[in-house]
Amino acid sequence: MKLEEGAAVVSLAGHDRGRCFFVVGKEEGYLLVADGRARKIEKPKRKKVRHIRVVGFPEGAVAEKLRRGEKVCNRELWMGVREFKEHSRSGHEEVASWQKKM
């Protein structure tokens, strides 16, 4: 899958393994990810592409704002992560496996 801003990803490595994030930016060889709670939009986590897995491309307002490059606040980001997790519970086995860890 193509990695772009607004994609929902799960961390595969590090102390945040199993957590859900949104991609909020890109740097050379890295993606910038944030969830609005542990990782704020002001200071996103730099993750190597090989250390994350794309679990979806949400259609919510937060994901659309990220794709358009608009400003997103931490509360919106956190609510978007929660909404994606709740929406994905019944559909994706991958997403269900990391939800148990949270």
Buried (B, 14 or more C-beta within 10 A) or exposed (E): EEEBBBBBBBBBEEEBEBBBBBBBBEEEEBBBBBBBEEBBBEEBBEBEEEBBEBBBBBEBBBBEBBBEEEEBBBEBBBBBBBBBBEBBEEEBEBBEEBBEEE
